[in-house]
Amino acid sequence: MIETKDLEPIVKSNQQRPPAVLPGERLERVTAWGGASDSVSYVYRPTTAAQIADLFALARQMGRTVGLRGGGNSYGDAAMNGENILLDLRRMNRILDWNPENGRISVEPGVTLSRLWQYVLEDGWWPPVVTGTMVTTIGGCAGMNVHGKNAWQQGPIGAHILEFDLMMPSGETIACGPEENGDIFFAAIGGFGMLGCFTRITLQMKRIYSGLLDVYTETQPNLDGMFAYFEAHLETSDYIVGWMDAFAKGKGLGRGDVHRANYLPPDADPHPAQTMRLDHQHLSDMMFGVLPKSIIWLLMRPFMNNWGTWLINNGKLWAGKLAGPTYVRQPHAAFHFLLDYVPNWKRAYGPGGLIQYQPFVPKEAAKETFAHLLHLGQERGLPNYLTVLKRHRPDAFLMTHGLDGYSMAMDFRITNRNREKVAQLAREMDEIVLAAGGRFYLAKDSTLRPETAVAYLGQETLDQFRLLKRRCDPDHIMETNLWRRVFGSD
Ligand SMILES: Cc1cc2nc3c(=O)[nH]c(=O)nc-3n(C[C@H](O)[C@H](O)[C@H](O)COP(=O)(O)OP(=O)(O)OC[C@H]3O[C@@H](n4cnc5c(N)ncnc54)[C@H](O)[C@@H]3O)c2cc1C
């Protein structure tokens, strides 16, 4: 049990006065989503904008900093603020306005993607960008400017945000849109909660004509096959994602399954009102009709090592090969939220948890770069257990991870024995990604160093962001563990 009096401030920038003691009963241990790091914070769960303003005032009075947390699904330390105040915004979860005629919706930041799609679906709309899990909040998605399996088509979620209200640490709220306070609009989206707190976000939903998607799956023998498939289907697909076997070597390097999906055009679904009903989208609680999904992570646990995941990856690949190319009509929720099929699957990784490393690389260099990264992981005895390939496009947001190229997300199991080895591998991979003109994604990051951030973002961009931060947060109230780790010092 950690006592309040034991907590020393680790924040340099907000130390005009020594920190005062906050109520000990607010102390909670908060973990990174991947479980590989944690810290203790004073956690508050405001329900109104006025309460957020009061908490900013409290932080100022107490000489503490404030970090923001949505669903806490960032893999690393982006939504953590050790030894300081953390606002968990999930109770700010009201739908403020919905217009089923034009698909515009205004929400509080704690509304989850799950609530959002369930709210709009029966009116014939779907969120234009969704993440691989539906438990993320809209505030957290805007804070990281998340992307979906349609990133090259639709860009990140920020491309569909029409306007937002941002509360700054002074308690003042400003309205921002591409035209109004545009510099803050393009920096706060993807600004990982460092400029202020979104208290209201207005988004444009996408019109759909069915609760189903046409989904095609095909196994590819290697990276060449993967990339060729993506490029051949970019123009005619709404979504594409590749799942790769990071254990495969030689000619099979980068082999795996590709899934692509298309919306159904008007009139293609004979029963759209039925397929857009929520019970049609429901993800079953059972696997194969008999096995409760809630225990599957336990069954997965013995396989969460190099041999076990080698076996799983091979099994999945051979099953795909035997089945051949497949086509199904699948509910939206089933296609998008595959990672929600097995509740608590991350627990299978054991007590050390996992981290994800997701570099973004220009299309000209992506294949060679990813081959290099896969090789390196194998050479170091650290093949990653889950590998996901996506296509992206550039965007206008200041701290963007987007570019005209590909990303490859890699999940690494962390143990006491391999922790330092994985960190060293990440440093080596950083150099390879930087040399290829690549970028990184803070939502997934646990290992980035300040010099790497400067290298991919550019000093000018960082200076611009710091300038805006000074304007919105002149007293340096807003911080997180991520901020201190990667950007904390000038
Ligand atoms: C299983 C899984 C699958 C995922 N799939 C994808 C994917 O497909 N694509 C993708 O892009 N990402 C993906 N992610 C990452 C995830 O979508 C992002 O980390 C997202 O930001 C998480 O949302 P959250 O509500 O949990 O936010 P948190 O992780 O709690 O916070 C994210 C950031 O937003 C800030 N923030 C939170 N609320 C506010 C607010 N009201 N105002 C201002 N800033 C705020 C926080 O300070 C933090 O910096 C995935 C994560 C998991 C665990």
The ligand as an SDF file (V2000), in Angstrom:
LIG
                    3D

 53 58  0  0  0  0  0  0  0  0999 V2000
   -7.2170   -4.2940  -28.6310 C   0  0  0  0  0  0  0  0  0  0  0  0
   -6.8660   -2.9250  -29.1560 C   0  0  0  0  0  0  0  0  0  0  0  0
   -7.0500   -2.6430  -30.4940 C   0  0  0  0  0  0  0  0  0  0  0  0
   -6.7130   -1.3770  -30.9890 C   0  0  0  0  0  0  0  0  0  0  0  0
   -6.8990   -1.1210  -32.3160 N   0  0  0  0  0  0  0  0  0  0  0  0
   -6.5750    0.0920  -32.8040 C   0  0  0  0  0  0  0  0  0  0  0  0
   -6.7910    0.4050  -34.1700 C   0  0  0  0  0  0  0  0  0  0  0  0
   -7.3060   -0.4070  -34.9280 O   0  0  0  0  0  0  0  0  0  0  0  0
   -6.4370    1.6340  -34.6090 N   0  0  0  0  0  0  0  0  0  0  0  0
   -5.8980    2.5740  -33.7690 C   0  0  0  0  0  0  0  0  0  0  0  0
   -5.6030    3.6810  -34.2290 O   0  0  0  0  0  0  0  0  0  0  0  0
   -5.6930    2.3050  -32.4690 N   0  0  0  0  0  0  0  0  0  0  0  0
   -6.0140    1.1020  -31.9790 C   0  0  0  0  0  0  0  0  0  0  0  0
   -5.8230    0.8220  -30.6520 N   0  0  0  0  0  0  0  0  0  0  0  0
   -5.2980    1.8960  -29.8000 C   0  0  0  0  0  0  0  0  0  0  0  0
   -6.4570    2.7190  -29.2220 C   0  0  0  0  0  0  0  0  0  0  0  0
   -7.4690    2.8760  -30.1510 O   0  0  0  0  0  0  0  0  0  0  0  0
   -5.9800    4.1150  -28.8420 C   0  0  0  0  0  0  0  0  0  0  0  0
   -4.9880    4.0190  -27.8780 O   0  0  0  0  0  0  0  0  0  0  0  0
   -7.1070    5.0020  -28.3280 C   0  0  0  0  0  0  0  0  0  0  0  0
   -6.5800    6.2710  -28.0800 O   0  0  0  0  0  0  0  0  0  0  0  0
   -7.6870    4.4060  -27.0620 C   0  0  0  0  0  0  0  0  0  0  0  0
   -8.8410    5.1040  -26.6830 O   0  0  0  0  0  0  0  0  0  0  0  0
   -9.1510    5.2470  -25.1270 P   0  0  0  0  0  0  0  0  0  0  0  0
  -10.5000    5.8440  -24.9740 O   0  0  0  0  0  0  0  0  0  0  0  0
   -8.8910    3.9880  -24.4470 O   0  0  0  0  0  0  0  0  0  0  0  0
   -8.0900    6.3720  -24.7660 O   0  0  0  0  0  0  0  0  0  0  0  0
   -6.9130    6.3510  -23.7100 P   0  0  0  0  0  0  0  0  0  0  0  0
   -5.9330    5.2970  -24.0630 O   0  0  0  0  0  0  0  0  0  0  0  0
   -7.4550    6.3610  -22.3440 O   0  0  0  0  0  0  0  0  0  0  0  0
   -6.2770    7.7830  -24.0450 O   0  0  0  0  0  0  0  0  0  0  0  0
   -5.6510    8.0300  -25.2760 C   0  0  0  0  0  0  0  0  0  0  0  0
   -5.0850    9.4550  -25.3020 C   0  0  0  0  0  0  0  0  0  0  0  0
   -6.1540   10.3840  -25.3990 O   0  0  0  0  0  0  0  0  0  0  0  0
   -6.0740   11.3330  -24.3460 C   0  0  0  0  0  0  0  0  0  0  0  0
   -7.4480   11.6510  -23.9820 N   0  0  0  0  0  0  0  0  0  0  0  0
   -8.3790   10.8230  -23.4540 C   0  0  0  0  0  0  0  0  0  0  0  0
   -9.5380   11.4810  -23.2860 N   0  0  0  0  0  0  0  0  0  0  0  0
   -9.3310   12.7550  -23.7090 C   0  0  0  0  0  0  0  0  0  0  0  0
  -10.1510   13.9250  -23.7710 C   0  0  0  0  0  0  0  0  0  0  0  0
  -11.4070   13.9390  -23.3640 N   0  0  0  0  0  0  0  0  0  0  0  0
   -9.6000   15.0670  -24.2610 N   0  0  0  0  0  0  0  0  0  0  0  0
   -8.3130   15.0930  -24.7000 C   0  0  0  0  0  0  0  0  0  0  0  0
   -7.5130   14.0130  -24.6640 N   0  0  0  0  0  0  0  0  0  0  0  0
   -8.0090   12.8550  -24.1690 C   0  0  0  0  0  0  0  0  0  0  0  0
   -5.2880   10.6410  -23.2450 C   0  0  0  0  0  0  0  0  0  0  0  0
   -4.6160   11.5740  -22.4150 O   0  0  0  0  0  0  0  0  0  0  0  0
   -4.3060    9.8050  -24.0420 C   0  0  0  0  0  0  0  0  0  0  0  0
   -3.1690   10.5360  -24.3920 O   0  0  0  0  0  0  0  0  0  0  0  0
   -6.1790   -0.3940  -30.1260 C   0  0  0  0  0  0  0  0  0  0  0  0
   -6.0050   -0.6840  -28.7640 C   0  0  0  0  0  0  0  0  0  0  0  0
   -6.3580   -1.9310  -28.2840 C   0  0  0  0  0  0  0  0  0  0  0  0
   -6.1680   -2.2150  -26.8310 C   0  0  0  0  0  0  0  0  0  0  0  0
  1  2  1  0
  2  3  1  0
  2 52  2  0
  3  4  2  0
  4  5  1  0
  4 50  1  0
  5  6  2  0
  6  7  1  0
  6 13  1  0
  7  8  2  0
  7  9  1  0
  9 10  1  0
 10 11  2  0
 10 12  1  0
 12 13  2  0
 13 14  1  0
 14 15  1  0
 14 50  1  0
 15 16  1  0
 16 17  1  0
 16 18  1  0
 18 19  1  0
 18 20  1  0
 20 21  1  0
 20 22  1  0
 22 23  1  0
 23 24  1  0
 24 25  2  0
 24 26  1  0
 24 27  1  0
 27 28  1  0
 28 29  2  0
 28 30  1  0
 28 31  1  0
 31 32  1  0
 32 33  1  0
 33 34  1  0
 33 48  1  0
 34 35  1  0
 35 36  1  0
 35 46  1  0
 36 37  1  0
 36 45  1  0
 37 38  2  0
 38 39  1  0
 39 40  1  0
 39 45  2  0
 40 41  1  0
 40 42  2  0
 42 43  1  0
 43 44  2  0
 44 45  1  0
 46 47  1  0
 46 48  1  0
 48 49  1  0
 50 51  2  0
 51 52  1  0
 52 53  1  0
M  END
$$$$
